[in-house]
Amino acid sequence: MGNKLTSIETRALEATQLSAFPVNFMEIRRNVTLLLGEIGRYGFFDEYTTHNFSHVEEMLQIAEWIIPEETKEALTSADCFLLTMSIYFHDLGLLITREEFETRNRAKILLWAENHLFNGADGQDYRSRITEIEDGQRDRFLYQEYVRFHHGSRIKSWLDGSMKGETANSFDVVTEIQKLIGPLPVTAKRGIAKLCESHNLDDIDDISKYSLSQPYGNSRDEEVNLQYLAVILRTVDLLQVSKSRAPSTLFRVISPSNPVSQMEWHKQNAVTRVRKKATVDQEGRTDASLPSDTIEVFAHFFEAEGFFGLTSYLRYAESQLERSFQAIEKSRKQHGGLYLFPWRKIDDKNVEAEGFIPRTFGFELDQSRILTLLTGHTLYNDSTVVIRELAQNSIDAVRLRWGEHDVKANGKIVISWDRAKSELLVIDNGTGMTQEVIERHLLKVGSSRYQDPQFRKEHPNFNPISRFGIGVLTAFMVADSVEIVTVSPEEAEARQISLRTVHGKYLIRLLEKTDVAVSHLDGHGTSFKLRLRPSAKTVDVLSTVQRWIVFPGCTVEVIINDEEPVKIGFAKPSEALEAYLSSHKGKRLISNRDYKVIEKEVAGLEFAYAVSKDEFFKDWALVGTGDTRYRHEIEETPVGTCVEGVAVDFSTPGFTGQTILAIANATGRSAPRTNVARSALEDTPERASTIAKIYRLFAEQVADEVERLTATENYSLSWAVGQAPFIAAPYTSPRAPQADRVAFADSIAQLPLFLVESGGTRKAASLNNLVARGEFWLVEAPLIRSVEDLVREAPSNVTARSIIELTHGKDWLPEGDIISNAMTSSLALETLYKKFELKEIRAKESERRIDAKLGLAGNQGLWLGGDRILARIRKFDARLASLFSEISQRRSRSRLGMSTLWVPLDEIPTSGLEDYGSVDVLRATYVLPGQKIAERIVEFYQNDTLESLMQAAIHFEAINLLRSRAVRSYETNIAMLQRFLQEFGELIDEAHIDTDALLNTVRVSQFRNFDPLAWQRREGDEFDVEF
């Protein structure tokens, strides 16, 4: 430890003569030296970071030049004392004993790591990098980072006596610290503690916490500017990156993806100097006497990783300098004072790496070209977005000014268009802009005020529409002249900003708030005036605002050529649909049917849709949008998805086209994000969650209507469930492409599409309900169909089993749950196939009946379909797969496609089908186990070559060709097969199909097909002859 004190320490020593600070200064200095020497003794922070008293001395040396001379003269003795004490004590929270580490709460540390180190996309990268650290070091590294994160709060609690939980475990250390500062008043202890913790926090702007004039005694020399001292402590700690030490703020936010880079930086001891950068005068000569705002860093690395770790850190440090500069300047402007903090930049061009070219490179932007691209047709290709951008910026400002509860009553935006002058004016009574906001965000491309970390901290629940910081640039798509007038309650004067070109400079004029040019803003707000150039595309301002600004949440008016104002937007989605359906165009869509609009809210989503009543069937079904190919008014239909009230997508929510008359508005943190041009939703978890909510609400509507039919219309349950596919038709139609197929399938699984008889009752069931049951029976027979017709028309909810037991006895139906209606709806059948497959087949030819047992499908499945074979062929040769599909579809003899024919991959229990080769059930043909042709198909499929897969496909087609209700002779089958092979002649030659092997397989296979519903004759059937 050096004996010579810095000038700041000397003044701190003098402060101990004041009544506020009656301590032994040199005793504190000696004991802090001893305590800091304990850091690293037990293997923590020891390999690559020095935290002994030399670190304190270097920080004090940096403070000597970081604090400008004129500010140094203005510092009080109390300022110097508290600054010195905070530098002495601030890192003592890093002291870890072996006992503390061994008794740590490992689960708590891992939970902290998950929430702070590993959260988000950057956190996943960080996790993978942690695995690069050796096992023995990994636990220590994580605990070090845990302590590093909390060391500010640790030392604060040790200083001010607020110890609890883990911080109370270091009793000996705390006792020693309290002995040293014991004579200090409680307020002084708390002041030092607050400063020590501040360098680990992000609240430097909070002058209610860091007072600009905190008295600790009765004299001026006992007053302290806590905010300024917190800034200095933070800064000297950031800049103390010498060979012997890296700063305590080195944490995930500094280098979020690479802790290895951090460690390499430490190990290489590469930083040689950090100093004030001399300013160059007008003649290009260095003049150390001139004020500077830049700090320069010198370092030399032998490995690239350390270089990247340091430069990444310096970017973070520069952002903190700028943050501190803004905080001090804001306090000076609002409250006065002589304490200056000029530092804003870090020059790292002298950070070098051995073996690399001795200068660094980075991406550079051609500002002129980038601005031209942004304001041209590369990013925004629609001039109407200029109006939208300005309007949504105003909405954000109004919402911020008035808050969630008052914005509706008080917020106002007026958009005026003067056609004669080609002048657009947008006025809002929002927050207005301060000089800082203008400089840092308004005219800084890519910088959004609402995405600034400090703003988000101060307004955690505010969810802006604007995100990208390029909205004002859109004005130059149509205008070369932009005039902005803005008034902020935070500043004494208003500001008028004049812009003539995106490539030029801009001027700001200060105006009195009483000036006539500001009177229209009434104390706060902003106006944008654009003079459109002659070449700009003419836009319909009213229609544009009506199209984009749907739920503004405040008053929005459009004035065209001084005519009467037109109010824009709606309070909620249901109002938008009601207004449309009561219009001429809406009435034409709905015709004479009764309709109603239903609105639902769920977790940040407002959703409304229309339903209309079928007077014949008495059900309320979702209203479609009609045939959009011929409807010219599509843009006027209130269909789409809005985010924070502004339209983004004009498709039916959850779909990629207009199919259902529905509109959604997503708000809050769970709202999806938009792309830069605001033309689509980004593919994020928020988007997926929003779409899933929409599908779920559609499904709930169908389920609610099925329930209403039974409760209100007195329909039988069977009849009501039978209407579900029709009620849901616009939602489930194949002509409605889903935006998220997985979420859509999940919602379909909630629909009450099925009727299940179990335990003497008949119930409606969804696919999810069936999955919970696991297995059930399906019976196909003419008797069952007749009974189902009776049950559907019965006035009470009787069961098919109760009727059949009366006519055929209790043993006619299989035991177990029975599904009654899978065959009556294509939607139900397709849904069933997604989760279930045949597990057992029983037949009784005399009763024209099949009992099929269905169970949950396994990963591989028990059945092989033609689609899987074609998909495999397509991976080898897409052209060959397409050719095969075309020939197969042209064959008129193919009664079923390959997608409705199945062969067994494993043994399936069957009975009563000894004379048959296949069976029709669930609108498909299933080849029975033991058939040679089926075994050959599986063998070919599993060989998985192009030739073997083509063999499998040809054999599939052969089954489809030859299956028949009647018994055919072998000669007939061969004759049919030979003609079939001629149709595939070119394909057979190209794929080297072994036709002889196919003929031999046909000879030993059975093609008679059992169809329980085939025993029906109509007049004229006697003339049909099956070839």
VEXDOPA-808672 format. One record per residue (C-alpha): x, y, z; residue in one letter. Coordinates in steps of 0.05 Angstrom, whole numbers, padded with zeros to 5 digits, always signed. Example, Ala and Ser with C-alpha at 12.3 -4.5 7.8 and 13.67 -1.06 7.14 Angstrom:
VEXDOPA-808672
+00246-00090+00156A +00273-00021+00143S 
This chain:
VEXDOPA-808672
+00000+00000+00000M +00027+00068-00019G +00031+00120+00036N +00020+00180-00008K -00052+00203-00010L -00086+00230-00072T -00115+00300-00070S -00185+00271-00062I -00162+00227-00003E -00127+00287+00028T -00191+00326+00027R -00228+00265+00054A -00179+00262+00112L -00193+00335+00126E -00267+00319+00128A -00257+00276+00190T -00246+00341+00228Q -00319+00358+00214L -00371+00336+00265S -00408+00294+00212A -00349+00245+00200F -00314+00229+00267P -00274+00168+00245V -00200+00148+00242N -00187+00156+00167F -00119+00122+00165M -00144+00064+00208E -00200+00052+00157I -00149+00054+00101R -00104+00003+00134R -00160-00045+00151N -00193-00041+00083V -00125-00059+00054T -00124-00122+00097L -00196-00141+00081L -00187-00132+00006L -00126-00177+00010G -00173-00233+00033E -00210-00232-00034I -00183-00290-00075G -00152-00327-00017R -00201-00385-00024Y -00200-00392-00099G -00251-00339-00120F -00232-00281-00165F -00160-00304-00156D -00137-00328-00224E -00147-00267-00267Y -00173-00209-00225T -00137-00169-00172T -00181-00137-00119H -00128-00114-00069N -00115-00042-00049F -00077-00028-00112S -00144-00030-00147H -00169+00024-00100V -00108+00067-00111E -00115+00061-00187E -00189+00081-00182M -00170+00142-00141L -00117+00160-00193Q -00168+00155-00248I -00216+00198-00208A -00162+00253-00206E -00169+00264-00282W -00240+00240-00292I -00266+00298-00249I -00253+00363-00286P -00210+00414-00249E -00266+00465-00242E -00310+00411-00212T -00255+00389-00165K -00252+00459-00137E -00328+00458-00126A -00328+00391-00089L -00341+00396-00014T -00299+00359+00038S -00360+00314+00049A -00362+00298-00026D -00289+00276-00022C -00301+00235+00041F -00361+00196+00016L -00328+00185-00053L -00265+00159-00020T -00303+00113+00028M -00346+00085-00029S -00283+00070-00070I -00251+00037-00009Y -00311-00007+00008F -00348-00019-00058H -00315-00085-00076D -00314-00117-00007L -00378-00153-00024G -00336-00199-00067L -00304-00230-00006L -00323-00304-00004I -00299-00353+00048T -00292-00428+00037R -00347-00440+00087E -00395-00395+00049E -00382-00432-00016F -00389-00501+00015E -00455-00484+00049T -00484-00447-00011R -00555-00461-00034N -00538-00495-00100R -00610-00497-00124A -00617-00423-00112K -00554-00409-00151I -00577-00451-00210L -00646-00417-00209L -00611-00350-00209W -00568-00372-00268A -00631-00394-00307E -00665-00327-00294N -00605-00281-00305H -00550-00316-00343L -00588-00364-00388F -00653-00328-00403N -00669-00306-00474G -00632-00321-00539A -00567-00291-00514D -00573-00332-00451G -00576-00397-00491Q -00511-00377-00525D -00481-00362-00457Y -00503-00430-00430R -00468-00466-00487S -00405-00426-00475R -00406-00443-00400I -00399-00516-00420T -00331-00499-00449E -00306-00486-00379I -00277-00547-00344E -00323-00583-00296D -00282-00565-00234G -00284-00491-00251Q -00357-00487-00274R -00389-00486-00204D -00339-00435-00180R -00350-00392-00242F -00425-00393-00232L -00419-00376-00158Y -00369-00321-00174Q -00419-00291-00223E -00474-00298-00171Y -00433-00260-00119V -00409-00210-00172R -00482-00196-00189F -00501-00186-00116H -00437-00157-00087H -00465-00087-00086G -00524-00107-00044S -00478-00149+00000R -00433-00091+00019I -00492-00044+00026K -00524-00090+00078S -00457-00097+00114W -00448-00022+00118L -00518+00000+00137D -00534-00060+00181G -00593-00085+00141S -00565-00156+00137M -00612-00214+00126K -00610-00282+00092G -00544-00298+00058E -00513-00230+00073T -00516-00245+00147A -00469-00305+00139N -00406-00263+00137S -00409-00243+00210F -00334-00233+00222D -00327-00187+00161V -00388-00147+00181V -00363-00139+00253T -00296-00111+00228E -00330-00063+00180I -00377-00037+00234Q -00318-00025+00281K -00286+00020+00228L -00347+00062+00212I -00382+00055+00279G -00374+00129+00299P -00408+00154+00236L -00480+00177+00240P -00531+00129+00211V -00545+00177+00154T -00472+00177+00133A -00468+00101+00137K -00529+00096+00093R -00500+00147+00044G -00436+00106+00036I -00476+00042+00031A -00521+00072-00023K -00461+00094-00064L -00427+00026-00058C -00490-00009-00084E -00501+00042-00139S -00444+00018-00183H -00480-00048-00189N -00549-00018-00205L -00580+00018-00264D -00616+00076-00231D -00567+00133-00236I -00622+00180-00261D -00662+00174-00196D -00648+00239-00159I -00700+00222-00107S -00652+00166-00086K -00586+00201-00103Y -00599+00271-00076S -00563+00329-00110L -00554+00362-00042S -00553+00314+00017Q -00533+00348+00083P -00496+00309+00136Y -00483+00369+00181G -00498+00443+00188N -00444+00471+00142S -00439+00475+00066R -00377+00432+00069D -00418+00376+00098E -00466+00372+00038E -00459+00318-00015V -00482+00310-00087N -00497+00235-00085L -00515+00229-00158Q -00449+00259-00181Y -00409+00214-00133L -00447+00153-00158A -00430+00171-00229V -00356+00180-00212I -00353+00114-00173L -00386+00077-00231R -00340+00109-00282T -00274+00097-00247V -00295+00025-00234D -00313+00016-00307L -00246+00045-00330L -00201+00008-00282Q -00184-00045-00334V -00109-00048-00324S -00064-00109-00330K -00078-00128-00259S -00154-00126-00259R -00219-00128-00297A -00279-00090-00269P -00332-00120-00225S -00386-00100-00275T -00360-00151-00323L -00424-00192-00327F -00470-00224-00378R -00498-00158-00404V -00427-00138-00425I -00409-00198-00467S -00473-00238-00471P -00449-00296-00512S -00378-00311-00491N -00353-00319-00420P -00291-00352-00449V -00273-00285-00481S -00280-00252-00412Q -00233-00303-00380M -00181-00297-00436E -00181-00222-00428W -00166-00230-00354H -00112-00282-00364K -00074-00243-00417Q -00064-00180-00374N -00068-00140-00438A -00091-00069-00419V -00032-00022-00412T -00063+00047-00406R -00130+00083-00399V -00127+00159-00404R -00160+00223-00427K -00154+00232-00502K -00124+00298-00520A -00165+00344-00563T -00141+00369-00631V -00147+00443-00645D -00171+00475-00709Q -00102+00470-00740E -00097+00396-00725G -00049+00402-00667R -00059+00363-00602T -00075+00409-00544D -00081+00376-00476A -00111+00440-00446S -00173+00435-00489L -00234+00400-00459P -00244+00328-00481S -00304+00281-00481D -00265+00219-00502T -00225+00166-00464I -00174+00124-00500E -00153+00053-00483V -00087+00019-00501F -00081-00058-00500A -00043-00113-00535H -00068-00185-00541F -00036-00248-00565F -00103-00284-00575E -00166-00261-00611A -00214-00282-00556E -00187-00233-00505G -00190-00178-00557F -00263-00192-00570F -00278-00195-00496G -00247-00126-00483L -00276-00091-00543T -00345-00119-00527S -00336-00092-00456Y -00314-00024-00480L -00377-00017-00522R -00417-00028-00459Y -00373+00021-00420A -00384+00074-00473E -00459+00066-00467S -00453+00076-00392Q -00411+00139-00401L -00465+00167-00447E -00518+00148-00396R -00480+00183-00340S -00468+00244-00383F -00543+00250-00398Q -00561+00241-00325A -00514+00295-00300I -00533+00343-00356E -00607+00334-00342K -00595+00349-00268S -00553+00411-00285R -00606+00439-00332K -00663+00428-00284Q -00629+00444-00218H -00565+00481-00235G -00497+00464-00206G -00423+00465-00222L -00410+00390-00224Y -00389+00372-00295L -00383+00303-00327F -00359+00312-00399P -00344+00239-00418W -00385+00207-00474R -00338+00165-00518K -00285+00111-00515I -00231+00107-00569D -00209+00034-00576D -00167+00039-00639K -00105+00025-00598N -00131-00043-00575V -00090-00092-00618E -00082-00166-00627A -00015-00200-00643E -00011-00228-00713G -00069-00188-00740F -00067-00125-00783I -00051-00068-00733P -00118-00034-00741R -00189-00058-00729T -00245-00063-00779F -00320-00058-00772G -00382-00051-00813F -00392+00019-00841E -00455+00050-00869L -00459+00096-00928D -00507+00144-00893Q -00531+00178-00956S -00547+00112-00991R -00579+00081-00929I -00624+00141-00919L -00643+00140-00993T -00660+00066-00987L -00701+00077-00924L -00741+00134-00954T -00748+00103-01022G -00787+00041-01042H -00740-00011-01014T -00767-00013-00944L -00834+00023-00949Y -00865+00011-01017N -00931+00045-01002D -00938+00120-00994S -00998+00112-00948T -00952+00086-00893V -00927+00157-00883V -00995+00176-00855I -00999+00112-00815R -00929+00123-00784E -00944+00194-00763L -01011+00174-00735A -00984+00116-00695Q -00927+00159-00668N -00980+00209-00644S -01021+00153-00612I -00960+00130-00573D -00946+00201-00548A -01019+00211-00528V -01022+00144-00491R -00958+00160-00455L -00982+00230-00435R -01051+00211-00410W -01042+00140-00385G -01087+00081-00394E -01146+00108-00355H -01149+00180-00380D -01128+00173-00453V -01197+00157-00479K -01228+00220-00449A -01169+00269-00459N -01124+00243-00514G -01134+00275-00582K -01102+00273-00651I -01123+00315-00711V -01100+00298-00781I -01113+00353-00832S -01104+00352-00908W -01104+00414-00951D -01109+00391-01022R -01096+00460-01053A -01030+00467-01014K -01013+00392-01015S -01002+00400-00941E -01011+00347-00888L -01014+00366-00814L -01016+00318-00756V -01027+00347-00686I -01030+00310-00620D -01036+00330-00547N -00985+00278-00524G -00921+00285-00484T -00883+00328-00533G -00808+00320-00541M -00750+00346-00500T -00685+00367-00531Q -00655+00301-00508E -00710+00260-00542V -00701+00301-00606I -00626+00290-00608E -00623+00218-00585R -00684+00189-00619H -00726+00232-00666L -00672+00244-00718L -00626+00186-00701K -00642+00130-00749V -00658+00065-00715G -00664+00095-00645S -00733+00090-00613S -00747+00127-00549R -00793+00071-00527Y -00739+00018-00534Q -00689+00057-00492D -00671+00016-00429P -00683+00075-00384Q -00751+00089-00414F -00771+00017-00406R -00749+00018-00334K -00789+00081-00319E -00850+00056-00358H -00849-00020-00351P -00923-00028-00369N -00923+00017-00430F -00927-00021-00495N -00913+00024-00555P -00935+00015-00626I -00869+00046-00651S -00807+00002-00644R -00756+00015-00699F -00740+00089-00696G -00748+00102-00770I -00819+00128-00773G -00801+00201-00785V -00759+00181-00845L -00822+00159-00881T -00842+00232-00886A -00788+00241-00938F -00820+00189-00983M -00871+00242-01002V -00843+00308-00976A -00780+00350-00980D -00803+00398-00927S -00820+00377-00855V -00836+00426-00799E -00843+00399-00728I -00867+00439-00669V -00864+00405-00601T -00877+00426-00529V -00856+00385-00469S -00878+00401-00397P -00808+00382-00375E -00775+00442-00410E -00786+00516-00406A -00788+00529-00481E -00821+00497-00541A -00781+00476-00602R -00791+00484-00677Q -00752+00435-00720I -00743+00450-00794S -00720+00396-00843L -00712+00405-00917R -00680+00340-00939T -00663+00275-00907V -00590+00284-00928H -00581+00354-00900G -00576+00387-00832K -00634+00410-00790Y -00648+00472-00748L -00683+00478-00681I -00714+00544-00660R -00731+00557-00587L -00800+00587-00578L -00837+00615-00519E -00895+00571-00500K -00940+00632-00509T -00917+00640-00582D -00973+00638-00633V -00936+00581-00669A -00945+00538-00607V -01015+00558-00585S -01049+00500-00619H -01011+00451-00574L -01040+00477-00508D -00978+00466-00465G -00958+00397-00490H -00958+00357-00554G -00928+00356-00624T -00948+00376-00694S -00918+00349-00759F -00929+00390-00822K -00910+00360-00889L -00910+00396-00956R -00917+00340-01007L -00875+00346-01070R -00911+00347-01137P -00885+00278-01157S -00914+00245-01094A -00969+00195-01106K -01036+00223-01087T -01067+00188-01029V -01137+00187-01000D -01120+00212-00930V -01188+00196-00899L -01191+00125-00927S -01118+00113-00908T -01129+00133-00836V -01193+00093-00831Q -01158+00031-00859R -01099+00032-00811W -01123+00067-00747I -01177+00020-00723V -01176+00023-00647F -01136+00085-00628P -01159+00088-00556G -01166+00163-00561C -01202+00215-00604T -01175+00216-00675V -01205+00264-00726E -01191+00275-00800V -01205+00343-00832I -01204+00348-00908I -01201+00418-00937N -01231+00451-00875D -01293+00408-00879E -01327+00379-00818E -01282+00332-00777P -01292+00257-00788V -01282+00214-00726K -01237+00155-00737I -01236+00085-00707G -01276+00045-00658F -01274+00033-00583A -01271-00043-00591K -01273-00097-00645P -01347-00112-00639S -01364-00040-00657E -01324-00046-00721A -01363-00108-00743L -01430-00079-00722E -01417-00017-00763A -01399-00057-00824Y -01458-00105-00819L -01507-00047-00813S -01478-00015-00876S -01503-00029-00946H -01444-00074-00963K -01450-00112-00898G -01525-00123-00908K -01511-00150-00977R -01463-00201-00947L -01511-00224-00892I -01573-00222-00936S -01638-00231-00896N -01608-00274-00841R -01607-00254-00769D -01538-00240-00744Y -01501-00220-00681K -01430-00201-00664V -01394-00237-00608I -01334-00206-00573E -01287-00242-00525K -01226-00219-00487E -01170-00264-00464V -01100-00246-00439A -01084-00185-00480G -01129-00202-00539L -01196-00171-00559E -01230-00214-00611F -01297-00205-00646A -01332-00246-00700Y -01400-00250-00732A -01449-00308-00732V -01514-00314-00770S -01575-00358-00759K -01599-00411-00806D -01675-00407-00799E -01683-00479-00823F -01632-00513-00778F -01636-00460-00722K -01561-00457-00712D -01515-00396-00709W -01456-00408-00755A -01393-00367-00766L -01402-00316-00822V -01355-00322-00880G -01329-00262-00919T -01356-00287-00985G -01317-00298-01049D -01261-00247-01043T -01241-00258-01116R -01302-00219-01139Y -01313-00171-01081R -01282-00104-01096H -01296-00077-01026E -01247-00124-00993I -01205-00067-00966E -01266-00037-00932E -01284-00101-00895T -01263-00097-00822P -01225-00162-00823V -01154-00169-00796G -01106-00167-00738T -01087-00102-00703C -01030-00091-00653V -01044-00036-00602E -01103-00014-00645G -01065-00005-00711V -01078-00053-00768A -01022-00099-00789V -01053-00156-00827D -01118-00156-00866F -01130-00231-00868S -01178-00266-00821T -01141-00272-00755P -01105-00339-00754G -01110-00348-00830F -01074-00325-00893T -01134-00298-00929G -01203-00269-00915Q -01248-00328-00896T -01287-00308-00833I -01315-00240-00815L -01271-00229-00753A -01223-00178-00725I -01172-00181-00669A -01134-00129-00629N -01073-00152-00590A -01047-00107-00534T -00996-00108-00479G -00933-00149-00469R -00964-00211-00501S -00979-00175-00566A -00940-00200-00627P -00887-00157-00658R -00889-00131-00729T -00835-00129-00782N -00801-00063-00798V -00850-00045-00854A -00907-00064-00807R -00936-00107-00862S -00935-00172-00824A -00927-00203-00756L -00858-00230-00738E -00852-00304-00725D -00844-00300-00649T -00873-00337-00589P -00921-00279-00580E -00949-00288-00650R -00957-00363-00639A -00992-00351-00573S -01040-00300-00604T -01058-00346-00662I -01069-00404-00613A -01117-00360-00572K -01156-00342-00635I -01164-00415-00656Y -01185-00433-00586R -01239-00379-00586L -01266-00404-00653F -01268-00475-00625A -01304-00450-00562E -01356-00416-00606Q -01372-00482-00641V -01375-00520-00574A -01420-00467-00543D -01468-00469-00603E -01473-00545-00600V -01491-00539-00526E -01542-00484-00541R -01577-00527-00593L -01592-00580-00541T -01608-00532-00484A -01649-00480-00522T -01673-00511-00587E -01688-00579-00555N -01647-00616-00607Y -01623-00685-00590S -01549-00689-00573L -01538-00731-00636S -01570-00679-00680W -01532-00621-00647A -01464-00655-00653V -01480-00671-00725G -01486-00596-00739Q -01417-00580-00711A -01380-00588-00778P -01430-00541-00811F -01426-00489-00756I -01350-00490-00760A -01347-00493-00837A -01315-00425-00851P -01264-00440-00796Y -01246-00511-00817T -01253-00506-00892S -01193-00531-00933P -01199-00465-00972R -01178-00428-00909A -01102-00434-00904P -01081-00433-00831Q -01026-00388-00806A -01003-00441-00756D -01022-00513-00773R -01000-00542-00706V -01041-00492-00665A -01100-00501-00713F -01097-00577-00704A -01096-00567-00628D -01160-00525-00633S -01194-00576-00677I -01179-00627-00624A -01224-00587-00577Q -01286-00589-00623L -01345-00634-00601P -01345-00674-00666L -01357-00743-00637F -01412-00782-00602L -01389-00833-00551V -01432-00884-00515E -01404-00906-00449S -01436-00933-00386G -01506-00928-00414G -01501-00855-00434T -01486-00818-00499R -01440-00758-00494K -01408-00707-00541A -01333-00715-00544A -01273-00680-00575S -01210-00713-00601L -01177-00694-00535N -01232-00731-00497N -01221-00793-00541L -01146-00790-00529V -01160-00790-00454A -01202-00854-00463R -01146-00887-00503G -01188-00938-00542E -01259-00951-00565F -01300-00990-00616W -01332-00968-00681L -01386-01012-00711V -01404-01007-00785E -01468-01042-00807A -01533-01023-00841P -01569-01037-00774L -01525-00986-00738I -01540-00933-00791R -01615-00945-00784S -01611-00941-00708V -01570-00877-00711E -01623-00845-00755D -01675-00862-00702L -01632-00837-00644V -01618-00772-00680R -01693-00759-00688E -01713-00783-00619A -01740-00729-00573P -01696-00752-00515S -01623-00771-00514N -01630-00847-00519V -01571-00891-00537T -01561-00938-00596A -01541-00993-00547R -01607-00990-00510S -01646-00998-00575I -01603-01054-00601I -01607-01091-00535E -01682-01092-00543L -01680-01119-00614T -01617-01162-00616H -01597-01175-00544G -01541-01149-00499K -01485-01187-00534D -01495-01158-00604W -01449-01098-00592L -01378-01105-00567P -01363-01088-00495E -01330-01021-00482G -01339-00950-00506D -01369-00941-00576I -01361-00882-00622I -01425-00871-00662S -01414-00819-00716N -01343-00821-00743A -01368-00841-00812M -01419-00785-00819T -01370-00726-00823S -01307-00718-00864S -01281-00669-00812L -01292-00719-00755A -01259-00775-00794L -01198-00734-00813E -01191-00711-00742T -01196-00783-00716L -01141-00806-00763Y -01092-00756-00732K -01087-00794-00667K -01118-00863-00676F -01109-00926-00717E -01142-00994-00724L -01119-01043-00671K -01167-01101-00684E -01219-01120-00737I -01278-01168-00726R -01328-01184-00781A -01395-01220-00784K -01415-01230-00856E -01484-01255-00838S -01498-01190-00802E -01463-01147-00854R -01422-01118-00799R -01351-01098-00778I -01328-01083-00708D -01265-01041-00710A -01225-01027-00648K -01186-00962-00649L -01129-00943-00605G -01076-00889-00601L -01026-00892-00658A -00954-00907-00639G -00893-00871-00666N -00884-00919-00724Q -00957-00939-00732G -00987-01006-00748L -01007-00988-00820W -00970-00964-00881L -01005-00915-00927G -00990-00898-00999G -00975-00826-00981D -00914-00847-00941R -00888-00887-00999I -00896-00829-01048L -00862-00782-00998A -00802-00828-00995R -00799-00832-01071I -00802-00756-01075R -00739-00751-01033K -00702-00794-01085F -00734-00767-01148D -00788-00714-01146A -00802-00719-01221R -00814-00794-01217L -00861-00786-01158A -00901-00733-01195S -00906-00776-01257L -00931-00836-01217F -00984-00792-01183S -01009-00765-01249E -01017-00834-01280I -01050-00861-01217S -01100-00803-01216Q -01117-00813-01290R -01137-00885-01280R -01213-00884-01277S -01212-00955-01249R -01180-00932-01184S -01239-00925-01138R -01194-00903-01081L -01130-00862-01081G -01066-00886-01049M -01082-00844-00988S -01143-00887-00971T -01109-00955-00978L -01070-00985-00920W -01026-01047-00911V -01006-01076-00844P -00936-01065-00817L -00948-01115-00760D -00995-01169-00739E -01066-01143-00727I -01119-01187-00693P -01175-01204-00742T -01234-01253-00742S -01290-01272-00790G -01249-01251-00851L -01217-01317-00872E -01243-01313-00943D -01224-01240-00953Y -01161-01203-00970G -01183-01134-00949S -01239-01097-00913V -01272-01029-00921D -01278-00989-00856V -01272-00916-00838L -01279-00897-00912R -01214-00933-00928A -01191-01002-00950T -01147-01042-00902Y -01108-01101-00930V -01111-01158-00880L -01049-01188-00848P -01020-01250-00882G -01031-01226-00954Q -00969-01238-00995K -00976-01174-01034I -00979-01133-00970A -00917-01168-00943E -00880-01152-01007R -00900-01078-01002I -00873-01073-00931V -00809-01108-00953E -00798-01060-01011F -00813-01000-00967Y -00764-01020-00914Q -00708-01031-00966N -00714-00957-00979D -00683-00951-01048T -00715-00915-01107L -00726-00981-01144E -00756-01016-01083S -00801-00958-01067L -00827-00956-01139M -00841-01031-01132Q -00881-01017-01069A -00921-00963-01104A -00938-01008-01164I -00960-01063-01117H -01004-01012-01081F -01038-00994-01146E -01047-01068-01162A -01086-01079-01097I -01129-01018-01113N -01143-01047-01182L -01158-01118-01164L -01197-01113-01099R -01270-01134-01110S -01331-01155-01072R -01335-01219-01114A -01286-01276-01124V -01250-01269-01190R -01211-01321-01227S -01135-01316-01229Y -01139-01308-01305E -01185-01248-01298T -01138-01216-01248N -01078-01227-01293I -01114-01198-01354A -01132-01136-01314M -01062-01129-01287L -01029-01134-01355Q -01072-01077-01382R -01055-01038-01319F -00980-01050-01330L -00986-01023-01401Q -01012-00957-01374E -00950-00952-01330F -00904-00979-01385G -00854-00920-01389E -00852-00913-01314L -00841-00988-01303I -00782-00988-01352D -00750-00927-01321E -00757-00954-01250A -00736-01025-01269H -00800-01056-01241I -00798-01132-01239D -00867-01147-01270T -00857-01223-01266D -00848-01219-01191A -00911-01177-01187L -00951-01229-01227L -00926-01285-01181N -00946-01245-01120T -01016-01233-01148V -01024-01308-01160R -01017-01323-01085V -01056-01263-01058S -01129-01255-01041Q -01165-01193-01069F -01236-01204-01047R -01259-01144-01007N -01309-01142-00950F -01352-01079-00948D -01407-01083-00895P -01447-01028-00929L -01446-01058-00999A -01509-01100-00991W -01554-01050-01023Q -01588-01054-01091R -01624-01002-01133R -01663-01010-01197E -01614-01012-01254G -01559-01047-01215D -01576-01112-01251E -01547-01083-01315F -01480-01066-01282D -01429-01118-01297V -01364-01117-01258E -01305-01131-01303F 
